[in-house]
Amino acid sequence: MNPCHIRSDMSAAPARKTATAPRARRVPATMRAAVLGRFGGPRVLTLRVVPVPALDVSEVLIAVHTAGVGSWDADMREGWWPDSERPGFPLVLGTDGSGTIAAVGSRVRRFTPGERVYAYSFANPKGGFYAEYVAVAADKVGRPPAGLSLAEAGAIPTTGLTAIQGVDDVLQIKRGEAVVIHGAAGGVGSLALQFAKLRGARVLATASGRDGIAFVRRLGADAVADGRQDLASAALAFAPGGVDAVLALAGGKPLTRLLDGVRHGGRVAFPNGVEPVPRKRRGLSLQSYDATPGVGEFDHLGRAIATAQLEVPIAASYMLARAAQAHARLAKRHVLGKIVLRVRDR
């Protein structure tokens, strides 16, 4: 993820009719949103009517259809923030989602009202995607492939960019390599598994529970290991000389043991936020990374989605008014795929 400074800016003064005013279509002054009035547990998320965020000249206003729900949202709800200065309240969470363009800033040329889009904006300055409308910098917005529904598109921006950039940009996985996706049943892992297979890798997926093991096997894993077993032995049984690469989406002792099954010169990548961070080892390349949104990055993701005929597993879907229940489900862990909020059913 790519942290940026947050300010609580939910003013919605009508745009003046000047050369820089945003072009809009029937955008209301207020909207429904799942709002934080304070930090705390899931119950602090409540449905309120708040102002629609005003647009800057390089932003687009998205009428949100589906919003993703991730563990990072729960961290923020509890008070963690990427900057030392916490935001003010009321605060709308939500890092990613999908919808249609409702209005564009005067300098935006890539999009027009009515287009289907998906977007990723971590710690968005004007509030997140748990709302009927969100204002996002245009360069953090992409067009989902035609075969992807808006429900699927809303689940994938953060997890999809994290997965494809880990597989292609950081690990640079090649055909025929033996790769471990550690934590393959989660939102990122379930997509990374499919992207690694798209690149021609042999994939050992780790997951927990019978349902998790069956889930990753169905997604195409060549072999599966229960995350609670001796993962070094599983890796060496899968690739006797040691696996070539690991995308680690979970930390702790199982990951430490797994690294014993990586060959000398092998690569290990993990998104920032995986804790505890694995210790450096001689002979292994360990690299952390943040998912980066951008025009080229969304194009890259879109091509991979279309080529892989990607399955986007949605673990659970809740209406916007039930955002607190969605976070309560997230807290129970063992989520196979991604949890989403349905903001609009139409």
C-alpha positions as CSV (number, residue, x, y, z in Angstrom):
1,M,0.0,0.0,0.0
2,N,1.1,3.5,-0.6
3,P,0.3,5.7,2.5
4,C,-0.5,9.3,2.1
5,H,-1.6,12.1,4.4
6,I,-5.3,12.2,5.3
7,R,-7.4,15.2,6.2
8,S,-11.1,15.1,7.0
9,D,-12.5,17.1,4.1
10,M,-16.1,16.2,3.6
11,S,-17.3,19.7,2.6
12,A,-19.6,19.8,-0.4
13,A,-20.0,23.4,-1.3
14,P,-21.5,23.8,-4.8
15,A,-18.9,24.2,-7.5
16,R,-18.7,27.6,-9.0
17,K,-19.3,27.9,-12.8
18,T,-15.7,28.7,-13.8
19,A,-13.3,27.3,-16.3
20,T,-12.1,24.8,-13.6
21,A,-15.4,23.7,-12.3
22,P,-16.1,19.9,-12.5
23,R,-18.6,18.6,-15.0
24,A,-21.3,16.6,-13.3
25,R,-24.6,14.8,-13.9
26,R,-27.3,15.0,-11.3
27,V,-25.0,14.6,-8.3
28,P,-26.8,15.1,-5.0
29,A,-25.5,17.3,-2.2
30,T,-25.6,14.5,0.3
31,M,-25.0,10.7,0.4
32,R,-25.2,7.7,2.7
33,A,-22.0,6.5,4.1
34,A,-20.7,4.1,6.7
35,V,-19.0,6.6,9.0
36,L,-16.6,6.5,12.0
37,G,-17.4,9.0,14.7
38,R,-14.5,7.6,16.8
39,F,-11.9,4.8,16.7
40,G,-12.9,1.5,18.1
41,G,-14.4,-1.9,17.3
42,P,-16.8,-2.8,14.5
43,R,-19.8,-1.2,16.2
44,V,-18.3,2.3,15.7
45,L,-19.2,2.0,12.0
46,T,-22.7,3.6,11.6
47,L,-24.7,4.6,8.6
48,R,-25.1,8.4,8.3
49,V,-26.0,11.1,5.7
50,V,-23.0,13.2,4.9
51,P,-22.0,15.7,2.2
52,V,-20.9,14.4,-1.2
53,P,-17.1,15.2,-1.4
54,A,-16.3,18.2,-3.7
55,L,-14.1,17.5,-6.7
56,D,-10.7,19.0,-7.5
57,V,-9.8,19.6,-11.1
58,S,-7.8,16.3,-11.5
59,E,-10.3,14.0,-9.7
60,V,-13.3,11.9,-10.7
61,L,-16.4,11.4,-8.6
62,I,-17.4,7.7,-8.6
63,A,-20.9,6.5,-7.8
64,V,-19.9,3.5,-5.8
65,H,-21.4,0.1,-6.6
66,T,-19.2,-2.2,-4.5
67,A,-16.5,-1.5,-1.9
68,G,-13.8,-3.8,-0.8
69,V,-13.3,-4.6,2.9
70,G,-9.8,-5.4,4.0
71,S,-7.8,-6.0,7.1
72,W,-6.1,-2.6,6.6
73,D,-9.6,-1.0,7.0
74,A,-10.0,-2.7,10.4
75,D,-6.5,-1.4,11.4
76,M,-7.6,2.1,10.5
77,R,-10.9,1.7,12.3
78,E,-9.0,0.8,15.5
79,G,-6.8,3.9,15.2
80,W,-3.8,2.9,13.2
81,W,-2.8,5.5,10.6
82,P,0.0,5.7,8.1
83,D,1.0,9.2,9.3
84,S,1.7,10.4,12.8
85,E,-1.2,12.9,12.5
86,R,-4.5,11.1,12.7
87,P,-7.5,12.3,10.7
88,G,-10.5,14.1,12.2
89,F,-14.1,12.9,12.3
90,P,-16.4,12.0,10.7
91,L,-14.3,9.6,8.7
92,V,-15.3,7.3,5.8
93,L,-13.2,4.2,5.4
94,G,-12.6,2.1,2.3
95,T,-9.5,1.7,0.2
96,D,-11.0,0.4,-3.1
97,G,-14.1,-0.3,-5.0
98,S,-16.0,-0.1,-8.3
99,G,-18.8,2.0,-9.8
100,T,-19.6,4.4,-12.5
101,I,-18.2,7.9,-13.2
102,A,-20.7,10.5,-11.9
103,A,-18.6,13.6,-12.6
104,V,-15.1,14.6,-13.7
105,G,-12.8,17.5,-12.9
106,S,-12.1,20.0,-15.6
107,R,-8.6,18.7,-16.3
108,V,-9.7,15.0,-16.6
109,R,-9.7,13.7,-20.2
110,R,-9.4,9.9,-19.6
111,F,-13.0,9.4,-18.3
112,T,-16.5,10.6,-19.1
113,P,-19.7,10.3,-16.9
114,G,-21.3,6.8,-17.1
115,E,-18.1,4.8,-17.6
116,R,-17.6,1.6,-15.5
117,V,-14.5,2.0,-13.3
118,Y,-12.6,0.5,-10.4
119,A,-10.1,2.3,-8.2
120,Y,-7.6,2.0,-5.4
121,S,-6.8,5.0,-3.2
122,F,-5.2,4.2,0.2
123,A,-6.0,6.6,2.9
124,N,-8.0,8.8,0.5
125,P,-7.9,12.5,1.5
126,K,-11.6,13.0,1.0
127,G,-12.9,9.8,2.5
128,G,-13.1,6.2,1.3
129,F,-15.4,3.9,-0.6
130,Y,-17.8,3.0,2.2
131,A,-20.1,5.6,0.7
132,E,-22.4,6.2,-2.3
133,Y,-19.9,8.6,-3.8
134,V,-16.1,8.9,-3.6
135,A,-13.7,11.5,-5.0
136,V,-10.5,9.9,-6.3
137,A,-7.5,11.2,-8.2
138,A,-8.0,10.2,-11.9
139,D,-4.7,8.4,-12.1
140,K,-5.7,6.0,-9.4
141,V,-8.7,4.8,-11.5
142,G,-8.9,2.1,-14.2
143,R,-11.4,0.5,-16.5
144,P,-12.2,-3.1,-15.5
145,P,-12.1,-5.8,-18.3
146,A,-15.4,-6.3,-20.0
147,G,-15.9,-9.8,-18.5
148,L,-15.6,-8.6,-14.9
149,S,-18.9,-7.6,-13.1
150,L,-18.9,-4.5,-11.0
151,A,-19.3,-6.7,-7.9
152,E,-16.1,-8.5,-8.8
153,A,-14.3,-5.3,-9.9
154,G,-15.1,-3.8,-6.5
155,A,-13.4,-6.7,-4.7
156,I,-10.1,-6.6,-6.7
157,P,-8.2,-3.3,-7.0
158,T,-6.1,-3.5,-3.8
159,T,-5.8,-7.3,-3.7
160,G,-5.3,-7.6,-7.5
161,L,-2.6,-4.9,-7.7
162,T,-0.8,-6.4,-4.7
163,A,-1.0,-9.9,-6.3
164,I,0.1,-9.0,-9.8
165,Q,2.9,-6.7,-8.7
166,G,4.2,-9.3,-6.3
167,V,4.2,-12.0,-9.0
168,D,5.4,-9.9,-12.0
169,D,7.3,-6.9,-10.7
170,V,8.9,-8.0,-7.5
171,L,9.4,-11.8,-7.9
172,Q,9.4,-11.7,-11.7
173,I,8.1,-15.3,-11.8
174,K,9.0,-17.3,-14.9
175,R,7.6,-20.3,-16.6
176,G,8.6,-23.6,-15.0
177,E,9.6,-22.1,-11.7
178,A,8.5,-23.7,-8.4
179,V,6.7,-21.0,-6.4
180,V,5.0,-21.0,-3.0
181,I,2.0,-18.7,-2.4
182,H,1.9,-18.6,1.4
183,G,-1.5,-17.7,2.6
184,A,-3.1,-18.5,-0.7
185,A,-6.8,-18.6,0.5
186,G,-7.0,-14.9,1.3
187,G,-7.9,-11.9,-0.9
188,V,-4.4,-11.4,-2.3
189,G,-3.3,-15.0,-2.2
190,S,-6.3,-16.4,-4.1
191,L,-5.5,-14.0,-7.0
192,A,-1.7,-14.4,-6.8
193,L,-2.1,-18.2,-7.1
194,Q,-4.0,-17.7,-10.4
195,F,-1.5,-15.1,-11.7
196,A,1.5,-17.3,-10.9
197,K,-0.2,-20.2,-12.9
198,L,-0.8,-17.7,-15.7
199,R,2.9,-17.1,-15.9
200,G,3.5,-20.9,-16.1
201,A,4.8,-21.5,-12.6
202,R,4.3,-24.7,-10.6
203,V,2.5,-23.5,-7.5
204,L,2.5,-24.9,-4.0
205,A,-0.3,-23.1,-2.0
206,T,-0.5,-23.0,1.7
207,A,-3.8,-22.7,3.4
208,S,-5.5,-23.7,6.7
209,G,-8.5,-26.0,7.3
210,R,-10.2,-28.4,5.0
211,D,-12.2,-25.7,3.4
212,G,-9.1,-23.6,2.7
213,I,-7.2,-26.5,1.3
214,A,-10.1,-27.4,-1.0
215,F,-10.5,-23.8,-2.0
216,V,-6.9,-23.3,-3.2
217,R,-6.9,-26.6,-4.9
218,R,-10.0,-25.6,-6.9
219,L,-8.2,-22.4,-7.9
220,G,-5.5,-24.4,-9.6
221,A,-2.7,-25.1,-7.1
222,D,-0.4,-27.9,-8.2
223,A,0.1,-28.9,-4.5
224,V,-1.3,-27.8,-1.2
225,A,0.2,-27.7,2.3
226,D,-1.7,-27.0,5.5
227,G,-0.2,-23.9,7.0
228,R,0.2,-25.6,10.3
229,Q,2.4,-28.4,9.1
230,D,6.2,-28.4,8.5
231,L,6.3,-26.1,5.5
232,A,10.0,-26.6,4.8
233,S,9.4,-30.3,4.3
234,A,6.4,-29.6,2.1
235,A,8.4,-27.2,0.0
236,L,11.3,-29.7,-0.4
237,A,8.9,-32.5,-1.3
238,F,7.4,-30.2,-4.0
239,A,10.9,-29.0,-5.3
240,P,13.7,-31.3,-4.0
241,G,16.3,-28.6,-4.7
242,G,14.3,-25.9,-3.0
243,V,11.6,-23.7,-4.4
244,D,12.6,-20.7,-6.5
245,A,10.3,-18.1,-5.0
246,V,7.8,-17.4,-2.2
247,L,5.1,-14.7,-2.1
248,A,4.4,-14.5,1.6
249,L,1.1,-13.1,2.7
250,A,1.3,-14.3,6.3
251,G,4.2,-14.0,8.7
252,G,5.3,-15.8,11.9
253,K,6.9,-19.1,12.6
254,P,5.3,-21.0,9.7
255,L,7.0,-18.5,7.3
256,T,10.3,-18.8,9.1
257,R,10.2,-22.5,8.7
258,L,9.1,-22.3,5.1
259,L,12.2,-20.2,4.2
260,D,14.3,-23.4,5.0
261,G,12.7,-24.8,1.8
262,V,13.9,-22.0,-0.5
263,R,16.9,-22.8,-2.7
264,H,20.1,-20.7,-2.5
265,G,19.6,-17.6,-4.6
266,G,15.8,-17.9,-4.3
267,R,13.5,-14.9,-3.9
268,V,11.0,-14.0,-1.2
269,A,8.5,-11.1,-1.4
270,F,5.9,-9.9,1.1
271,P,3.6,-6.8,1.1
272,N,4.2,-4.3,3.8
273,G,1.9,-5.1,6.6
274,V,2.9,-8.8,6.9
275,E,4.1,-9.2,10.4
276,P,6.3,-10.2,12.0
277,V,8.7,-9.3,9.1
278,P,10.9,-12.3,8.1
279,R,14.5,-11.9,9.0
280,K,17.2,-11.6,6.3
281,R,19.0,-14.8,5.4
282,R,22.2,-15.3,3.6
283,G,21.6,-16.6,0.1
284,L,18.0,-15.4,-0.1
285,S,16.6,-12.1,-1.6
286,L,13.9,-10.7,0.7
287,Q,11.9,-7.8,-0.5
288,S,8.9,-5.9,0.9
289,Y,6.7,-3.8,-1.3
290,D,3.6,-1.7,-1.6
291,A,0.9,-2.1,-4.2
292,T,1.0,1.0,-6.4
293,P,-2.0,2.3,-8.4
294,G,-1.6,4.1,-11.6
295,V,-2.6,4.2,-15.3
296,G,-0.1,1.7,-16.4
297,E,-0.6,-0.4,-13.3
298,F,-4.3,-0.8,-13.9
299,D,-3.7,-1.6,-17.6
300,H,-1.2,-4.3,-16.5
301,L,-3.8,-5.7,-14.0
302,G,-6.6,-5.6,-16.6
303,R,-4.6,-7.6,-19.2
304,A,-3.7,-10.2,-16.6
305,I,-7.3,-10.5,-15.4
306,A,-8.6,-10.9,-19.0
307,T,-5.9,-13.4,-20.0
308,A,-6.2,-15.6,-16.9
309,Q,-10.0,-15.5,-17.1
310,L,-9.6,-14.8,-13.4
311,E,-12.0,-16.0,-10.7
312,V,-12.5,-13.3,-8.1
313,P,-13.6,-15.2,-4.9
314,I,-16.0,-13.2,-2.8
315,A,-16.2,-14.6,0.7
316,A,-19.1,-12.6,1.9
317,S,-21.2,-9.6,0.7
318,Y,-23.0,-7.1,3.0
319,M,-25.2,-4.1,2.3
320,L,-23.6,-0.7,3.1
321,A,-25.8,-0.4,6.2
322,R,-24.2,-3.6,7.6
323,A,-20.6,-2.4,7.4
324,A,-20.2,-3.2,11.1
325,Q,-21.2,-6.8,10.5
326,A,-18.7,-7.0,7.6
327,H,-16.0,-5.9,10.0
328,A,-17.1,-8.3,12.7
329,R,-16.9,-11.1,10.1
330,L,-13.4,-9.9,9.1
331,A,-12.3,-10.1,12.8
332,K,-13.2,-13.8,12.9
333,R,-10.5,-14.4,10.2
334,H,-10.3,-17.4,8.0
335,V,-11.8,-15.4,5.1
336,L,-11.6,-17.3,1.8
337,G,-11.3,-14.6,-0.8
338,K,-12.5,-11.0,-0.2
339,I,-15.4,-9.4,1.8
340,V,-17.3,-6.7,0.0
341,L,-20.0,-4.1,0.7
342,R,-22.9,-3.7,-1.7
343,V,-23.5,0.0,-2.0
344,R,-25.7,-0.1,-5.1
345,D,-27.4,-3.3,-6.3
346,R,-28.4,-1.7,-9.6
